Amino acid sequence: MPPIAQINDLWFALPPIVVVSLVYAASRHEDAGPLLRHAVRAALWIVGFMAAIFVVLELLLRAV
């Protein structure tokens, strides 16, 4: 698969990240301000975790 096609597959991760972040934040806050701030923080954590897993898997694939 060409690299550009692989990048387009990453767009499928965006809706679940947004939904999970909003639901997680809504379980902690009721006001819109704190809810959105918490949702953004949660989304950044999720993206960071996914990026870390990607790096580990990429390093493992290159080592083999």
C-alpha positions, 0 to 999 in steps of 0.5 A: 500500500502506498504511504499516502493511502496509509495516512488516509487510514488514520482519519478513521481514528479521529471520530472514536478519539473525539467521542471517547474524549467527550464521553470521558470528560462528560462523566467528570464534568457538567459545565461546558468549559471544564468539560471541553478542557478535559476532553482536549486533554484526554484526546491529547493523551489518547493520541500520545499513547497511540503515537507511542504504540506506533513508534514501538511497533515501527521499531520492532518491525524495522528490527526484524 
